[in-house]
Amino acid sequence: MMSKACCITCRHKKVKCDEEHPSCGRCKRLGEACTWPEPQQGRTSTEKRRREKENWTPKQILPNMQPTLVAGGVDSLAATPAVEPSLPWTEGFSNLATTGWEEWCLGQYTTPNLEALPEDPTEFFDFEKSLDQDFSSVEDMEDTTFYFEITASIPSSLRHIWDISSSNFGGASPLGMMAPGFQGNRIALSPRFEFGSSERRALHHYQHFFSVGQTTKRATAWTTLGAVLSLGSSVPMVMHLLIANSLVYLATCYAYDVHLFSIAQQHFKAGAQLLVESLTGGGEPDHAIILSAFYFTYCYMTKCKEIDVQAVLQLGKAVANHVEHYKLDVLCSGTLYQSATGCSAQALRLSKNNPSFLARMIMWLYYQDAIGCSMGHGGAFASYMAANGNRMRDIYKMSTTALESFWGDDYPVTEIIDDVENGASLEFMHEVWTCLQYVNQYWENPDTRISKEGEVEQIIAALDQKAQSFSRLVAISSTPGSSLLENADFAMSYHYVLLIFHYRHKANLNKCVPQLPPCPALTPLLNIMQRTFSSKHRTHNERYMWPLFLAGIETEDAIHREWIAGKIADTRMRRALELICSVQGRTGRRVDIKLVKKILCGQVTSIMPLS
């Protein structure tokens, strides 16, 4: 092999050079001109690129803010001083500015140190707390909205997702992943925020996973949360909360990501402050935007590593008072529908006066709160809705046409057919969640438990009778099937959750030994879980976390528990499962469902079983 330091003459002749300067021995002997290559200036381009890649650091996209605590609570952050202290939506819970959900949102509550996470699951809730960072005083952002063109920030490798000409959804969407009505292809954020790589990742996750995983549809464009994105894309409050909700999911999925969690916190605080200002600013707000913001706020607060139960409860009361003050439940039950239909079709579906879309958001908030109540947090808004069963039934009927009403003529016929086919499953699911809230209230009120025992058993028996046809439907095949079968699985899984939830409550009353055997509903629930998680449509798996968890603490099979623990993405829930199963294995008895709720919310530091 030729040396790189040899002269050019010897190199051309392909002979060995002794590399003597100024003239090598061969050139002297033959009398040839000896020329040498120019010395290299610095590193080669390849080496330079390699070293630049090794020393590369990501660009800082977060605003440079000093950690400060907001003095004076929420009152000091109000956009306008003309706030009536006796607004109807604040009735029912006093001292809201110092102990309510707004204080939690704006960072006054302490949050856990994510870096102090112990390896032992039995020590999961025993960690030091550190003060949370907060914004410096934020100015009024009403007229300083920053709009960011989406396509300008998307890497070329991902541009196909945003391609306008994409035929994934029939070409009807102005963006390949968006449904019709998206506001000018823009995303609005507060001026102090840059739309960086984390925000793009959050938006991509929201559109392709979160918005589908929370619904009963496979298509990413025609979902309820897709409609929320279309409606709120130009509203900084909604976009901050939307991005925060996606980031906190990514930050708590399988392992805690401190960096993503800190970005999620800052977006959440910005959105929560704008929500507080919208509620206290006077005038009638855009109810679709407000309810969407409430929904994202609820999801975020219940996704954190440690749930503040009182803050979530106050949030539910705020939602209930907002709905009651503006009579949204009356509007969405059909009573005031005629007064709203005077608007044009376009104005109706994109305004706060769309009763069916408001009904859909109200029902989603109700479902979240009812399920949250069974997990140990929330329940205020669910109790408010359950107090008038007939009205809630009318609201549900109004919500069934929300997507077709929102999208109008752009809504595909295939989606309408899908809605009709899945109507029975969704109605049964609504009845299951309604019954779940009734069971929640039954077990949380021991004073009336004896008088209502027969009524609860009768309701569960009637629901179980209706579930017979769906149980036959889900038993048709052992492999995942159509959307109809998937939604039937979804409805039946929560029916089995209801049975296990009620069974464990009754089992805790049984003080005899040995304990009652596992609930009979456990086996069919495990069959549904196995079939669901073997499907290629993984985007729907997020909605099965609560059924998985209950199956994990109820089963006595170690192989099933290990499989379930590997499928639960939420880190807090997975470690709670490990802690509860560890205690049940040592004691040979079920952990009381009330204690299960406290462990899930992070209110229990450890469990020391009595000898």
C-alpha positions in Angstrom: 0.0 0.0 0.0 1.3 3.4 -1.0 2.2 5.8 1.8 0.3 9.1 1.9 3.5 11.0 2.5 5.4 9.8 -0.6 6.2 12.2 -3.5 3.8 12.7 -6.4 6.3 11.3 -8.9 6.7 8.0 -7.1 3.0 7.9 -6.5 2.2 8.1 -10.2 4.8 5.4 -11.0 3.3 3.3 -8.2 6.7 2.6 -6.6 8.0 2.8 -3.1 9.4 6.2 -2.0 12.0 6.8 0.7 10.2 10.1 1.5 13.5 12.1 1.7 13.2 15.9 1.3 13.6 17.9 -0.8 14.2 15.2 -3.4 13.7 11.5 -2.7 16.4 8.9 -3.5 14.7 7.5 -6.6 14.1 10.9 -8.3 17.8 11.8 -7.6 19.0 8.5 -9.1 16.9 8.9 -12.3 17.2 12.6 -12.5 13.4 13.2 -12.4 11.7 16.2 -10.9 10.5 15.4 -7.4 7.3 17.1 -6.4 5.4 16.9 -3.1 1.8 17.3 -2.2 0.7 20.5 -0.4 0.5 20.1 3.4 -3.1 19.5 4.7 -4.7 22.5 6.3 -6.5 21.3 9.4 -8.6 18.2 9.6 -10.3 16.5 6.7 -13.9 17.2 6.0 -14.9 13.7 7.1 -13.0 14.0 10.4 -14.4 17.5 10.9 -18.0 16.4 10.4 -17.4 13.5 12.8 -16.1 15.7 15.5 -18.9 18.3 15.0 -21.4 15.5 15.4 -19.8 14.2 18.6 -19.8 17.7 20.1 -23.3 18.7 19.0 -25.7 19.9 21.6 -29.4 20.5 21.1 -30.7 24.1 20.8 -32.4 25.4 23.9 -36.1 25.9 23.0 -37.5 26.7 26.5 -37.8 30.3 27.6 -35.1 31.5 30.0 -37.2 32.0 33.2 -36.1 32.2 36.8 -38.1 30.0 39.3 -40.3 32.3 41.3 -43.4 31.8 43.3 -46.5 33.8 42.4 -47.3 36.2 45.2 -50.9 36.7 46.1 -52.2 33.5 44.5 -54.6 33.5 41.6 -55.9 37.0 42.3 -52.6 38.6 41.4 -52.6 36.9 38.0 -56.1 37.9 36.9 -56.2 39.6 33.5 -58.7 42.3 34.6 -59.4 43.7 38.1 -63.1 43.8 37.5 -63.9 40.3 38.7 -67.1 39.7 40.6 -66.3 37.7 43.7 -69.7 35.9 43.7 -69.7 34.4 40.2 -72.1 31.4 40.1 -69.4 29.0 38.9 -67.5 29.6 42.2 -70.4 28.8 44.4 -70.2 25.7 46.5 -66.5 25.9 47.4 -65.0 28.9 49.3 -61.4 30.1 49.4 -60.9 28.9 45.8 -58.0 31.3 45.2 -56.0 29.7 48.0 -57.0 26.0 48.1 -58.7 25.2 44.8 -57.7 23.7 41.6 -56.4 27.0 40.2 -53.7 27.1 42.8 -52.6 23.6 41.9 -52.6 24.5 38.2 -50.5 27.6 38.8 -47.8 25.7 40.7 -48.4 26.5 44.3 -48.6 22.9 45.3 -45.3 21.0 45.7 -44.6 18.3 43.2 -42.4 15.1 43.5 -38.8 15.1 42.6 -38.7 12.9 39.5 -35.0 12.1 39.9 -35.6 10.6 43.4 -37.5 7.6 42.1 -36.6 4.5 44.2 -36.0 1.2 42.5 -38.0 -0.8 45.1 -41.7 -0.6 44.3 -42.6 -0.9 48.0 -40.9 2.5 48.4 -42.4 4.1 45.4 -44.4 6.7 47.3 -41.7 7.5 49.8 -39.6 10.3 48.3 -38.6 13.9 48.9 -40.7 16.6 47.5 -39.3 19.8 45.9 -40.9 23.1 45.1 -42.2 23.4 41.6 -41.0 26.1 39.3 -43.5 28.7 38.3 -43.7 31.5 35.7 -42.7 35.0 36.4 -45.6 37.4 36.1 -47.3 36.8 32.8 -48.8 39.6 30.9 -52.1 39.6 29.2 -51.8 37.5 26.0 -55.1 38.2 24.4 -53.9 40.2 21.5 -50.3 38.9 21.2 -51.0 35.4 19.8 -48.1 33.8 18.1 -49.0 31.7 15.1 -46.7 29.0 13.8 -46.9 27.4 10.4 -46.9 23.6 11.0 -45.3 22.5 7.8 -42.3 24.8 8.3 -41.1 22.9 11.3 -41.7 19.3 10.2 -38.6 17.3 9.2 -38.6 16.1 5.6 -38.8 12.5 6.8 -42.2 13.3 8.4 -43.6 15.6 5.8 -45.7 12.8 4.3 -47.8 12.8 7.5 -48.7 16.4 6.9 -49.1 16.2 3.1 -52.2 18.0 1.9 -52.6 15.6 -1.0 -52.5 12.6 1.2 -55.3 10.1 0.4 -55.3 8.5 3.8 -58.7 10.1 4.6 -60.1 10.5 1.1 -58.2 13.8 0.4 -60.8 15.8 2.3 -58.4 17.0 5.0 -56.5 20.2 4.5 -53.5 18.5 6.2 -52.9 14.8 5.7 -53.4 14.1 9.4 -56.1 16.8 10.0 -59.8 16.7 9.5 -61.8 19.4 7.8 -62.2 22.7 9.5 -58.6 23.0 10.8 -58.1 26.7 11.4 -55.8 28.0 8.7 -53.1 25.2 9.2 -51.8 27.1 12.2 -51.0 26.4 15.8 -51.3 29.2 18.3 -49.1 29.4 21.3 -48.2 32.2 23.7 -45.4 34.5 22.6 -42.9 33.3 25.2 -43.0 29.7 23.8 -41.2 28.4 20.7 -42.7 25.5 18.7 -39.7 23.2 19.0 -39.1 19.5 18.6 -40.8 18.5 21.8 -44.0 20.4 20.8 -43.9 18.7 17.3 -43.5 15.3 19.0 -46.4 16.1 21.4 -48.7 17.2 18.5 -47.8 14.1 16.5 -48.5 11.8 19.5 -51.8 13.6 20.1 -53.0 13.2 16.5 -51.9 9.6 15.9 -52.2 8.0 19.3 -53.9 10.0 22.1 -56.8 11.2 20.0 -57.5 7.7 18.8 -56.7 5.8 22.0 -59.3 7.8 23.9 -62.0 7.1 21.4 -63.8 4.2 19.6 -62.6 5.0 16.1 -59.6 3.8 14.1 -59.4 6.8 11.7 -57.2 9.6 13.2 -59.0 12.4 11.4 -62.6 11.9 12.4 -62.4 11.7 16.2 -63.8 13.9 18.9 -60.3 15.1 19.9 -59.6 15.7 16.3 -62.5 18.1 16.3 -61.1 19.7 19.5 -57.8 20.3 17.7 -59.6 21.8 14.7 -61.7 24.1 16.9 -58.9 25.1 19.3 -55.9 25.3 17.0 -56.0 29.1 17.1 -56.6 29.3 20.8 -53.4 29.4 22.9 -55.2 28.1 26.0 -56.3 24.9 24.3 -53.0 24.3 22.5 -50.9 24.7 25.6 -53.1 22.3 27.5 -53.2 19.9 24.6 -49.4 19.9 24.2 -49.0 19.5 28.0 -51.3 16.6 28.1 -49.4 14.7 25.3 -46.0 15.5 26.8 -47.0 14.3 30.3 -48.1 11.0 28.8 -44.8 10.7 26.9 -42.9 11.7 30.1 -44.6 9.0 32.2 -44.9 6.2 29.8 -42.8 3.2 31.1 -40.2 5.5 32.6 -40.1 9.1 33.8 -38.5 11.7 31.5 -37.7 14.7 33.6 -37.0 16.9 30.6 -40.3 16.3 28.9 -42.1 16.6 32.2 -40.6 20.0 32.8 -41.7 21.2 29.4 -45.2 19.8 30.0 -45.4 21.7 33.3 -44.6 25.0 31.7 -47.2 24.5 28.9 -49.8 23.4 31.5 -49.3 26.4 33.7 -49.6 28.8 30.7 -52.8 27.1 29.6 -54.2 26.9 33.1 -53.6 30.6 33.7 -55.4 31.4 30.5 -58.3 29.2 31.6 -58.6 30.9 34.9 -58.6 34.3 33.2 -61.3 33.1 30.7 -63.5 32.0 33.6 -63.1 35.2 35.6 -62.9 37.7 32.8 -66.7 38.4 32.5 -69.0 37.8 29.6 -70.2 34.5 28.2 -67.2 32.3 27.1 -67.0 30.0 24.2 -68.3 26.9 26.0 -66.8 24.4 23.5 -63.3 25.9 24.1 -63.8 26.0 27.9 -65.1 22.4 28.2 -62.2 21.2 26.0 -59.7 23.1 28.3 -61.4 21.5 31.3 -61.0 18.0 29.8 -57.3 18.5 29.1 -56.8 20.0 32.6 -58.5 16.9 34.1 -56.4 14.5 32.1 -53.2 16.3 33.0 -53.9 16.5 36.7 -54.7 12.7 36.8 -51.6 11.8 34.8 -49.1 13.3 37.2 -46.9 11.1 39.3 -48.8 12.1 42.5 -52.4 13.1 42.2 -53.7 15.9 44.3 -57.2 14.5 45.2 -58.6 17.7 46.6 -57.5 19.8 43.5 -59.2 17.3 41.2 -62.3 17.4 43.3 -62.4 21.2 43.2 -61.9 21.0 39.4 -65.0 18.8 39.1 -67.0 21.3 41.2 -65.8 24.1 38.9 -67.0 22.1 35.8 -70.3 21.4 37.5 -70.9 25.0 38.4 -69.9 26.2 35.0 -72.4 23.8 33.3 -75.1 24.6 35.8 -74.7 28.4 35.6 -74.9 28.6 31.8 -77.5 25.8 31.7 -75.4 23.8 29.3 -77.0 20.5 30.5 -80.4 21.9 29.7 -79.2 23.1 26.3 -77.6 19.8 25.5 -80.6 17.8 26.6 -82.7 19.2 23.7 -84.8 21.6 25.7 -83.2 24.7 24.2 -82.1 23.2 20.9 -84.6 25.1 18.8 -83.1 28.4 20.1 -79.7 27.4 18.8 -80.7 26.2 15.4 -81.4 29.7 14.1 -77.7 30.0 13.2 -76.3 28.9 9.9 -75.0 25.4 9.6 -71.4 26.6 9.4 -71.7 29.0 12.3 -73.5 26.4 14.4 -70.9 23.7 14.1 -68.0 26.0 14.7 -69.4 28.0 17.5 -70.2 27.6 21.2 -73.9 27.0 20.3 -73.4 23.6 18.9 -75.5 21.5 21.3 -74.3 18.1 20.1 -70.6 18.9 20.4 -71.1 20.5 23.8 -73.0 17.3 24.8 -70.1 15.2 23.6 -67.6 17.1 25.8 -69.9 17.0 28.8 -70.3 13.3 28.5 -66.5 12.8 28.1 -65.9 14.9 31.2 -68.5 12.7 33.0 -66.9 9.5 31.9 -63.4 10.7 33.0 -64.7 11.8 36.4 -66.7 8.5 36.9 -63.7 6.3 36.1 -61.5 8.6 38.2 -63.8 8.3 41.1 -63.4 4.5 41.0 -59.6 5.1 41.0 -59.7 7.4 44.1 -59.9 10.9 42.7 -62.6 13.1 41.4 -66.3 12.4 41.4 -67.8 15.8 41.9 -68.9 16.4 38.3 -70.0 12.8 37.9 -72.2 13.1 41.0 -73.8 16.3 39.6 -74.6 14.5 36.4 -75.9 11.4 38.0 -78.3 13.4 40.1 -80.6 13.8 37.1 -80.5 10.5 35.2 -83.2 11.4 32.6 -81.4 14.6 31.7 -78.1 12.8 31.3 -79.8 10.2 29.1 -81.0 13.0 26.8 -77.5 14.6 26.8 -76.1 11.3 25.7 -78.6 11.0 22.9 -77.7 14.5 21.7 -74.0 13.6 21.8 -74.3 10.7 19.4 -74.5 13.0 16.4 -71.6 15.3 17.6 -69.1 14.4 14.9 -71.5 14.5 12.0 -72.8 17.8 13.2 -69.4 19.2 13.7 -67.9 18.1 10.3 -71.0 18.7 8.3 -70.9 17.5 4.7 -67.2 16.6 4.9 -68.0 13.8 7.3 -67.5 10.6 5.2 -70.3 8.2 4.7 -68.1 5.3 5.9 -67.8 7.1 9.3 -71.6 7.5 9.5 -71.9 3.7 8.8 -69.3 3.1 11.5 -71.2 5.2 14.0 -74.5 3.4 13.3 -72.9 -0.1 13.6 -71.2 0.8 16.9 -74.2 2.6 18.3 -75.4 -0.4 20.4 -71.9 -1.0 21.9 -71.5 2.7 22.8 -74.9 2.9 24.4 -74.1 -0.1 26.5 -70.8 1.4 27.4 -72.6 4.6 28.6 -74.9 2.5 30.7 -71.9 0.7 32.2 -70.2 3.9 33.2 -73.4 5.3 34.6 -73.8 2.2 36.7 -70.1 2.4 37.8 -70.8 5.9 39.1 -73.9 4.6 41.0 -71.8 1.9 42.5 -69.1 4.5 43.5 -71.7 6.5 45.4 -73.2 3.4 46.9 -69.9 2.3 48.5 -68.8 5.8 49.5 -72.0 6.4 51.5 -72.2 3.8 54.2 -75.2 5.5 55.9 -77.5 4.7 52.9 -75.8 1.4 51.9 -78.2 -0.9 53.6 -81.3 0.8 52.2 -79.9 0.7 48.7 -78.3 -2.7 48.7 -81.2 -4.4 46.9 -81.5 -1.5 44.3 -77.8 -1.8 43.4 -77.9 -5.5 43.0 -81.0 -5.1 40.8 -79.3 -2.6 38.6 -76.2 -4.8 38.2 -78.4 -7.8 37.4 -80.3 -5.9 34.7 -77.0 -4.7 33.2 -75.6 -8.2 33.3 -78.7 -9.4 31.4 -78.2 -6.8 28.7 -74.5 -7.9 28.5 -75.4 -11.4 27.4 -75.7 -10.5 23.7 -72.3 -8.6 23.8 -70.6 -11.5 25.6 -71.7 -13.8 22.7 -70.4 -11.2 20.2 -66.9 -11.0 21.8 -66.7 -14.8 21.9 -67.1 -15.1 18.1 -63.3 -15.1 17.5 -60.1 -15.3 19.6 -58.4 -12.9 17.3 -59.0 -9.1 16.9 -61.6 -8.3 14.4 -63.5 -5.3 13.0 -64.2 -2.0 14.7 -67.6 -3.5 15.9 -65.8 -6.3 17.7 -63.2 -4.0 19.2 -65.9 -1.7 20.6 -67.8 -4.6 22.0 -64.6 -5.8 23.7 -64.2 -2.3 25.1 -67.7 -2.1 26.5 -67.5 -5.6 27.9 -64.1 -5.0 29.5 -65.6 -2.1 31.6 -68.6 -4.3 32.4 -66.2 -6.8 33.9 -64.4 -3.9 35.7 -67.7 -3.0 37.3 -68.3 -6.5 38.5 -64.8 -6.9 39.9 -64.9 -3.5 41.5 -68.2 -4.3 43.2 -67.0 -7.8 44.1 -63.8 -6.6 45.8 -65.8 -4.1 47.9 -68.0 -7.0 49.1 -65.0 -9.3 49.6 -63.4 -6.7 51.9 -66.5 -6.9 54.1 -65.8 -10.6 54.5 -63.4 -11.0 57.4 -63.3 -14.7 57.4 -60.4 -16.9 56.2 -59.9 -18.1 53.6 -60.7 -15.2 51.3 -63.3 -15.4 48.6 -62.0 -16.8 45.3 -61.3 -14.5 42.4 -64.2 -12.8 40.8 -65.9 -14.9 38.0 -65.6 -11.9 35.7 -61.8 -12.2 35.8 -61.4 -14.9 33.2 -63.4 -13.3 30.4 -61.7 -10.0 31.2 -58.2 -11.6 30.8 -59.4 -13.2 27.5 -60.4 -9.7 26.2 -57.0 -8.2 27.3 -55.1 -11.0 25.6 -57.0 -10.5 22.4 -56.8 -6.7 22.5 -53.0 -6.5 23.1 -52.3 -9.0 20.4 -53.9 -6.7 17.9 -51.9 -4.6 15.4 -54.1 -1.6 16.3 -52.0 -0.7 19.3 -53.3 2.9 19.5 -56.4 1.8 21.5 -54.5 0.1 24.2 -54.3 3.2 26.4 -58.0 3.0 27.3 -57.5 -0.5 28.8 -55.1 0.5 31.6 -57.7 0.5 34.4 -59.2 -2.9 33.4 -55.6 -4.3 33.2 -54.8 -2.9 36.7 -57.9 -4.4 38.3 -57.3 -7.8 36.6 -53.7 -7.6 37.9 -54.6 -7.2 41.5 -57.5 -9.7 41.4 -55.7 -12.6 39.7 -53.7 -15.1 41.7 -51.7 -16.3 38.7 -48.1 -15.0 38.8 -47.7 -15.4 35.0 -50.8 -13.3 34.4 -49.5 -10.6 36.8 -46.2 -10.5 35.1 -47.8 -10.2 31.7 -50.1 -7.5 32.9 -47.3 -5.5 34.5 -45.5 -5.5 31.2 -48.5 -4.1 29.4 -49.3 -1.2 31.7 -47.6 1.9 30.3 -48.3 4.3 33.1 -45.4 4.1 35.5 -47.3 5.2 38.6 -50.0 2.6 38.0 -47.5 -0.2 37.2 -45.6 0.4 40.5 -48.8 0.6 42.4 -49.7 -2.8 41.0 -46.4 -4.2 42.1 -46.8 -2.8 45.6 -50.4 -4.1 46.0 -49.5 -7.6 44.7 -46.5 -7.7 47.0 -48.6 -6.9 50.0 -51.3 -9.4 49.0 -48.7 -12.1 48.5 -47.3 -11.5 52.0 -50.6 -11.3 53.8 -52.7 -13.8 51.7 -55.6 -11.3 51.8 -57.0 -8.7 49.4 -55.9 -5.1 49.9 -58.9 -3.0 50.7 -60.2 -1.1 47.7 -60.1 2.1 49.7 -56.4 1.5 50.3 -55.9 0.6 46.6 -57.3 4.1 45.7 -54.9 5.8 48.0 -51.9 3.9 46.6 -53.0 4.8 43.1 -53.1 8.5 44.0 -49.8 8.4 45.8 -51.3 9.1 49.3 -49.7 6.0 50.9 -45.9 6.0 51.5 -45.7 2.3 52.5 -47.7 -0.6 53.8 -46.4 -2.5 56.8 -48.5 -5.7 57.2 -49.2 -6.8 60.8 -47.6 -10.1 61.8 
